Amino acid sequence: MDTVRVLAIPLCGHLAVTRNTDFGNALIHCTLEFRGDPDMCLALPVRVVELKDGDRAVVDLGGVRKEVSLALVEGVAVDDYVILHVGYALTRLDPAEAERTLATFAAAGLAEPAGA
Amino acid sequence: MKYIDEFRDGDLARRLGAAIVREAEPGKRYSFMEFCGGHTHAIARYGVTDLLPPNVRMIHGPGCPVCVLPIGRVDMAIEIAQRPGVILATYGDTMRVPASGRLSLLKAKAQGADVRMVYSTQDAIRLAEQHPDREVVMFAIGFETTTPPTALAIKEAEAKALGNFFVFCNHVLTPSAIAHILESPEVRELGTVPIDGFVGPAHVSTIIGSRPYEFFAEEYQKPVVIAGFEPLDVMQAILMLVRQVNDGRCEVENEFTRAVTREGNARAQALVAEVFELRRAFEWRGLGEVPYSALRIKEQYAAFDAERHYALADRKVADHKACECGAILRGVKQPADCKLFGTACTPENPLGSCMVSSEGACAAHYTYGRFRDMKPRAAAGGAAT
């Protein structure tokens, strides 16, 4: 299992996260998504771990906790995954559809073995 | 992490690549535009191009909010920031966008302007609450994903009667930009930008839904496949586009069903409609004036509009003469075609906006693709396009 730790929170308030992998101390540098780049579309699926007052919630980004707003989504429950963008959940992630999409990948890829 | 790692599986990516190779007919050309910078970034970062056959080509679109912001608007933001008593709150990416007079927001900050990077519009509201004696202006940019958060901030400022909170609104609209590209002479007449289909936006579509693209599929006879931002999503979308072209279909298909519905996020749409209205035209870098392509704050919320408050006038500023951002944003040129690319213009010292944002075509190519180009070029000699 990868462990993820926060290395630094830069001025802009974006989370800079580094993964400490099993390969000795090799550090995979903070992924762009975690660097934030908040005006961009590089939003992330995150898990809701706690609901708070006033449309607010605590989410988990691979071990990092952050408080975000749920003002744009309806009916979110703890353990739901939402897509987080500039501090707001844009939409809820549909786990059944995610499974279906993964099955589609597998079906498309398995028609013939890779490299055939 | 869940919903990320499984969509980046290398084996599956190679198998999907093999499926694309198998299904793309050798004599046929497949040119697809990925509108979003998020897709541009994923394609460069995961080397998706390497898994595609030579007749399947990806063209970068203008869907990078920092890239399409014209210099004039950045100049206006700097002018606001330099006013005494003002705090300008901005998303991080806009800080280094080059503006007139060798300035940028970052340099203006170094010269004493109070510019604060924020993660969210909520942070800007908090700044206004903490500094009642100052005027806090949110430099609001972005497509349909960042617009609802701006609308919420304006509503919150109204509810809290924050008289010192303003928004400098630069929000732009995806469908108008796609229509503009499809109407452009490069696509319609000259054929210099052949487009056989679109990879449709991921997160923008969570808000607006898949319905707005149906017009493009019908009216312009272009297939659209909405795709998530992970590499397998992009590859599956390319495969779906290849199949549409092979079958002669022009439909809107949705690969990103785990997050996108046909209707989109109704709550967010209602908020945006309540606070914003269409601008008659708005200047985009690279595309020029695009009719009905941006939003402004409605009269009802005029008290929060920085443009009205400071009586700011639009200004037009030409790009750096040698900078090819404009042509790159229209899909006419590739980053490597620009003389400045990787020499005078780098992510550390960007001259054009496409090198600033990590989803800009130039920054993505500089970070992940620039060494890839060398081999085929050397090997292909003059044969390469």
Interface residues (C-beta under 8 A of the other chain):
Chain A: L11 C12 G13 H14 L32 R35 G36 D37 P38 D39 M40 C41 L42 A43 L44 P45 R47 L61 G62 S69 A71 L72 V73 E74 Y81 I83 H85 V86 G87 Y88 L90 T91 R92 L93 D94 P95 E97 A98 R100 T101 L102 T104 F105 A106 A108 G109 L110 A111 E112 P113 A114 G115 A116
Chain B: M1 K2 Y3 I4 E6 F7 D9 D11 L12 R14 R15 L16 G17 A18 A19 R22 C36 G37 G38 H41 R45 G63 C64 P65 V66 Y91 G92 D93 T94 M117 V118 Y119 S120 T121 Q122 D123 I141 G142 F143 T145 T146 P148 P149 L152 P201 A202 H203 V204 T206 I207 G228 F229 L232 D233 Q236 L239 E255 F256 T257 R258 A259 V260 N265 R267 A268 L271 S357 S358 E359
